[in-house]
Amino acid sequence: MITIALAKGRLAQKGLKRLTQANILFTEYDEQSRKLIFESDDKKARIVFVKAMDVPIYVANGIADVGIVGKDVLLENNEYVNELADLGFGACRLCVCGIKPLPTDRKPIIASKYPLVTQRFFNAHGIDVDIIKLEGSVELAPLLELSDAIVDIVESGLTLQENNLSIFTTITTSSARLIVNPRSYKTKIKAMTPIINAIMQGDNV
C-alpha cells in the first residue's frame, strides 16, 4: 500500500481530484470528517492528513511514500526528499510586508511562520534582524507593534490590503510540489508509478 501525505486545504483537494480522474478513488473520504487516514477503494493506496509543515517530515522518514506540499514549506524544511515536479497549482509568493519602512537605527523585528527562509533572505542582503516565529495571523504583528514587518505567503493580497499592509519585496514564488521518499522511489516504484502519474497529470476539463 502506498501512503500519500496531504495537508487539508486546496492542495489536497487538487491532488485528490487528479487521483479521482485517474480512477484512484477514495469514496470514503469526507472533507468534513475528523478522520485522518483514508484507504482507496482498491486498497492499494491510502491518504494521511498532517500539518503542511509536517508533510516533508513524514515523507523523509518513510512513513509516507508520496506527498503534496508547497515549495514554501520545502524551503523552510531541511528534510531529505526527492522533489519530482511542480504541479502547477497553488501559486503564491513569499513576501516581506509591512506598514512602514524597516528601521535603520536598530535591528528590525520580523515576524514569520518561516524563520529559516527569513533568516537566509536577510543574511543574503546583509541585514541583521530579530525574528519572531508565529503560527497564525502574522498580519497582526506589525499592526500591534510586535514586529516591524512580516514574511508571509501572499496569494490575492486582499488580506494585506484590508489590514493596511504593503509588499516591500518578494523573496520567492511558490506552488504545489510532488515529493517522494528516496528509498520508496527505488523499492516501490512499480506501485508508486500510477499514483505519481495521476498526480502529475493536468486537470481534465
N, C-alpha and C positions, 0 to 999 in steps of 0.2 A: 504494500500500500504506500502510495506517495503522499507525503504530507505537504500542504501548501499553507504558509503563514500569511495572514492578511490582517490589516488593521481596519476596523469597521469605518465606513465612510465611502466617499466617491471612488477611491482607488479600488476598494474591494468590490463595489458594485460593477465597475467597468470590467474587472478581472472575471467576475462570475458570469457576466454577460457573454464574454468571449468563450468561456468554458461551455456555457449552455449552447452557444451557436455551433460548437464542435461536438455536441451531443454528449458532453460530460456533465451529467445532471446531478444536482443536489436538491431534490424535490422536498426534502425535509427541512431545508434551510428556511428560517423565518427571520426577517430583518428585525422584528420586534422581540425576538426571543433573547433571553439572557444566557442561553446555552452557548458554549464556546467552541465546541467541536461538532462537525457535521460530516458524515460519510457520504460519498457519492452513491448513486443508485446501484452501480455495478461493483461497489466495494473495492475499487482499485485506487481510490484517492480519498483524502479527507482534507477539510479546511479547518484551520485553527485560528481563532481570533485573538490577537495580542495587541498591546500598545504599539503605535507606529515605531517608536524608538527601539522597541524590543524585537522587531521583525528580523533585522540582521543578526541579532544575538541567537535567536532560535535557529536560523539557517546556518550560521557559522558553527554552531555546536552540534549540528546534525539532527536536532530534534525535528526540524522541518527540512525538507529537501529543496523546496522552492519557496520564493517569497516575492511579493509585490510591494515596493516601497519607494518613497520619493527620494530623488537624488540628494535633497537637503539632509535627509536622515543619514544617508551613506557618508556624506561629507562630515557629519558630526560624529559618526560612529567608526571606530577603528577595527571592527571585526573583519576577519578574512573571509570574504565570499567572492564568488565569480559573478560579475555583472554582465549579463548576456545581451540585454537590449534595452534601448529607450522605447517605451511602449507608446509614446505619442499622445498621452493624455495626462491630465493633472498638471498642466503647465502653470508655473508661477515664478516669482522672483524672490530672492532673499536679499533684503534691503536694509540699509541704515536709515532710520526715520526719526524725526523729532519735531519739536515745535520751534525752537530757535537754534542757531548755530552752536556747535560744541565750544565749550570754554577753552581759552588758551592760557589762562593764568593758573590752571590747576589740572589735575588728571580728570578727564571726562569719565563719567559713570555711565556704563552701558548695560541695559537690562536685556536679557535674551533667553530663549529656550535653547540656543545654540552657542554655548560658551566657547567651545573649541574653534568653531568656524569664526566666531567674533574675534577671538584672540589672534588667530592666524591672520585675519584681514588687517587688523590694526597694527600688528607687528610688521607686516609687509609694507605698511605705509609709515613706519617709524613713529607711531603714536602710542604712547603709554596710556593705558586705560585701566580702570577698575571695572570688573564685570560682576553683575548680579544675575544669578540664574533664577529664572521664573518659569513656572509650568503653564500658566494661562493668563489671558487678558494682559499681555505685556504692554498694550497701549496705555494702560493706566499709569505705568511707571513715570513717564515724563509729565503726565497731567497732574499727578500728585507729588511731583518733585522727588520721587525716589531715584530717578536717573535723569541724565541729560538727553539720552536718546535710547533707541531700541534697535535690535537687529531681529527682524522677523520676516515671515513669509507674507508676500503681497500677491493677491490674485486680482480682484477688481479694483482695489484701492478705496472701496467705499467706506470700510471701517476707519481707515486713516482720515478720510475726508470728514466723516461725521465727528471725529474726535480732534479735529484741527491739527492733524499731524501731516507732515510733508516728507517725501522721499528725498534724502540727501544724496544717496548713491546706491547703485545696485551692485551687490557683491557677486552674485552669480544667478543663473537661471536654474530651474529645477523642473522635473517631470517624473512620471512613474517609471521605475526601472524593474526589470525582471532579474532576480538574483537566484543563484543556486549554491548549494553546498558543494565544494570542490570534490569531496570524496564520493558523494552521491552521484555527481555528474559522470564519474568514471564507472562506478559499480552498478548504478541503476538506470543507465542511460536509455535502455530499451523501454522500460516502464515510464520514464520521465518524458520521452520524446513526444507522445501525443498531447500531454499537458503543456509542455513548452511551446509546441506548435500552435496549440489553441490560444494560449495567452498572447503569443506574438502576432497572431493574425489580426488584421484590421476588423473593425466592427462592420457587419453586414447592414446594408440599408434596409 
